[in-house]
Amino acid sequence: MSDLNPSPELSVVMITMNEEGAVALVIKQIRAVAPGAEILIVDSSKDQTAEIAGALGARVIKQFPPRGWNSPCVPPRAGSSSPSIATTPIRLKLFPK
């Protein structure tokens, strides 16, 4: 990336399936504590999860059929542009209100 758009120091990777009711809140929570983080969504949804995530600035990789969290599903550097990667299930309550 150029100096105007430096690579993020952290990528947060989540796999999603039909999480349109949760994805916006989780992305907003991540942005609140790690504003410069890249958010990468590996999505297998039939609902609007990918569209919501993309509209909030997340990078979305579509995955069909769904494969879960096994290692071939989300290789350590798949789509990430940062040196540090954190993975989290979207249903994890990340931060208390």
Backbone torsions as a table, in degrees:
resi	resn	phi	psi	omega
1	MET	NA	159.6	-179.7
2	SER	-80.7	170.6	177.5
3	ASP	-62.2	-27.6	179.0
4	LEU	-72.6	-27.4	179.0
5	ASN	-129.5	74.6	-177.1
6	PRO	-65.1	154.5	176.2
7	SER	-63.7	141.3	177.4
8	PRO	-68.1	154.0	177.4
9	GLU	-82.3	-18.4	-176.3
10	LEU	-141.3	137.2	169.3
11	SER	-115.0	131.9	175.3
12	VAL	-107.1	119.7	-175.5
13	VAL	-110.7	129.8	176.4
14	MET	-131.9	141.2	168.2
15	ILE	-97.3	144.1	-176.7
16	THR	-135.2	149.5	171.6
17	MET	-149.0	110.0	176.7
18	ASN	56.7	54.5	-177.9
19	GLU	-114.2	30.5	-176.8
20	GLU	-60.2	-24.5	179.2
21	GLY	-80.7	-14.3	-175.3
22	ALA	-118.4	-25.3	-168.4
23	VAL	-63.1	-38.7	-178.7
24	ALA	-64.0	-45.3	-180.0
25	LEU	-62.2	-44.4	-178.7
26	VAL	-64.0	-43.4	178.2
27	ILE	-62.1	-42.9	179.0
28	LYS	-63.4	-38.9	177.8
29	GLN	-65.1	-41.9	177.9
30	ILE	-62.9	-45.7	179.9
31	ARG	-61.0	-32.1	-179.3
32	ALA	-67.0	-35.0	-177.4
33	VAL	-102.1	-19.6	179.7
34	ALA	-140.0	70.1	-171.9
35	PRO	-59.7	-26.1	-179.3
36	GLY	-93.6	1.4	-176.5
37	ALA	-70.8	143.7	169.7
38	GLU	-81.4	134.5	176.4
39	ILE	-111.8	121.7	-177.4
40	LEU	-117.3	121.5	-179.4
41	ILE	-108.8	125.4	172.4
42	VAL	-102.3	107.5	-164.9
43	ASP	-115.7	135.2	175.8
44	SER	-124.7	30.3	-172.9
45	SER	-81.3	154.9	169.8
46	LYS	-105.8	-4.1	179.1
47	ASP	-101.4	-154.2	-174.3
48	GLN	-95.5	16.3	-177.7
49	THR	-53.4	-51.1	-176.6
50	ALA	-62.2	-41.3	-178.7
51	GLU	-66.5	-41.4	178.6
52	ILE	-64.8	-47.0	-179.8
53	ALA	-61.0	-45.0	179.0
54	GLY	-62.3	-40.2	179.3
55	ALA	-65.4	-24.2	178.6
56	LEU	-94.0	9.9	173.7
57	GLY	93.6	3.8	176.8
58	ALA	-76.5	149.3	170.7
59	ARG	-85.6	133.8	-175.6
60	VAL	-119.2	129.2	173.0
61	ILE	-115.1	121.8	178.7
62	LYS	-81.1	137.6	-178.9
63	GLN	-132.2	112.6	175.8
64	PHE	-135.9	133.3	-4.6
65	PRO	-73.7	162.7	177.7
66	PRO	-61.3	142.5	-179.5
67	ARG	-126.4	-1.4	177.6
68	GLY	75.9	-160.2	-173.9
69	TRP	-91.6	11.8	-178.5
70	ASN	-64.9	159.3	-172.0
71	SER	-58.5	-36.7	177.4
72	PRO	-67.5	-21.3	-178.2
73	CYS	-67.4	-50.0	-176.1
74	VAL	-127.5	81.2	178.0
75	PRO	-59.1	152.0	-173.0
76	PRO	-51.4	-32.4	-176.8
77	ARG	-117.0	12.8	-176.8
78	ALA	-60.8	104.4	175.8
79	GLY	80.9	-7.8	-176.8
80	SER	-83.3	143.9	177.9
81	SER	-117.0	16.1	-178.1
82	SER	-119.9	161.3	179.2
83	PRO	-77.9	-16.7	-178.1
84	SER	-122.5	135.6	-177.7
85	ILE	-128.1	133.4	172.1
86	ALA	-118.8	135.9	175.1
87	THR	-113.8	144.6	-179.8
88	THR	-150.2	142.5	171.0
89	PRO	-72.7	140.7	-176.3
90	ILE	-66.9	-26.8	-178.5
91	ARG	-77.7	-9.5	175.8
92	LEU	-65.9	129.0	176.9
93	LYS	-78.2	102.2	-170.8
94	LEU	-70.7	-47.7	-172.4
95	PHE	-137.6	129.7	177.5
96	PRO	-66.8	153.9	179.6
97	LYS	-73.4	NA	NA
